[in-house]
Amino acid sequence: MRTLATVWDERYCTAAARSVNSTTKQADVVAMAVSVLDVRPTTFDEEATWRDVAKVHLPSYAQAVRTGFPRSLAESQGFTWSPAFATALARIWAGQYAAAEIALAEGGFVFHPVSGAHHAGIGSGGGFCTLNFLAGAALRLIREGRVERVGIIDLDAHQGNGTFEWVRGEARLAHFDISGSSWGVDVTPKWATYRVAHNARQYDTALRELDAWLDDVRPSVVFYQAGADCWQYDHVGGITGVDRAFLARRDMRVLSALMVRNIPTVINLGGGYSGVAATLHAQTAVIAARLLNGDATLIEVEPDADPTVPIWRPRQREDLAWRPRHRHYGRDRRHAHRWGGGSWRVGPR
């Protein structure tokens, strides 16, 4: 049985995210999917990594994330800064490039179970995202002449507005994005497709455009953000009608389209904040491994739980829901976390 090449380091996980699972869920995903994973050894040069970060993000922002000063900039994504968190971010940055190298060398899929990139812009973080390792690895591959074009397929429930800051100025960086609401992307570059889907039917319609996008863009490598926050009961994302079975079909559809075109692919987690997020992410890894072994049959998934039952419980808290402190963005108050801050209240969401 062929296993799924994986880049993983347990030091990716920290306690930086106090209100969500963004900096801890990776370990749960790896534990759940371990039987199909082939974890590869990688090297990490911290100084070289931070130099590369400063080539992609503003040097002043890279320095803030590394040192924690000014703290407002270092924590602009909504997390608590620490030296361990900064080093974890650098390891993730280096890991994305290492995963891309393996994908290009061996073909097929490489699993890099990390999240927290696509809202991070050139000069600041946002929406639980600190450093945009998607743009970082893509631009380094382009800069080194390793690829002609990098494609980013972003199927997180939220629009990749941070990634867009690089896409709009780099023709060799292509973007396919389906989200549950707009995050302010109002100009579409030639090689980018942005769609907003408010329910499963609209999502499925938008996803049908992927094949044409791949044939037009012809990427040398793809980074696939397989967001689990599209799940209909995710309290931070959630798209009506998108259940576990829908997400399994989505991943099978996307990964099959990439495999039939022989496009090397790095699979990332994207968002996912519910109690079943790790299970949904592990489901993506299992689907990828099955495709590598020639099995394109859909996996069986459990039916969605009763939405009246609390979906996610932060450690040492019970039946809590997030009340944003700041004004909402656009028409969807669920995305108010982009500005950070708020308070917990007891009771159902």
Buried (B, 14 or more C-beta within 10 A) or exposed (E): EEBBBBBBBEEBBBEBBEBBBBBBBBBBBBEBBBEBBEBBEBEBEEEEBBEBBBEBBBEEBBBBBBEBEEEEBBBBBBBBBBEEBBBBBBBBBBBBBBBBBBBBEEBBBBBBBBBBBBBBBBBBBBBBBBBBBBBBBBBBBBEEEBBEBBBBBBBBBBBBBBBBBBBBEBEBBBBBBBBBBBBEBEEBBEBBBBBBBEEBEBBBEBBEEBEEBBEEBEBBBBBBBBBBBBBBBBBBBBBEBBBBBBBBBBBBBBBEBBBEBEBBBBBBBBBBBBBBBBBBBBBBBBBBBBBBEEEEEEBEBEEBBEEEEBBBEBEEEEEBEBEBEEEEBEEBEBBBBBBBEBEEEEEEB
